[in-house]
Amino acid sequence: MATTMYFEETIRDQGGKATFDLELGRSSFYLEHSVYLTVDGKTVIMDRATAKRFVEAVVDVGRYHGMID
């Protein structure tokens, strides 16, 4: 599987009560290249329709909080 990782970090709750490992990137494992997520070692490669909705949701949240120009 050819991948390009864009994000890898242990995510920590603001209150310090919980953590999980997160990795995000692109994958060409299937004919339809798409987005993959790995959470605590469990990986899913999204179909393109799901990946599009996921990316749009993340952008919307970032825009709401003023994190995107």
Secondary structure, 3 states (H helix, E strand, C coil): CCEEEEEEEEEECCCCCCEEEEEEEEECCCCCCEEEEEECCEEEECCHHHHHHHHHHHHHHHHHCCCCC
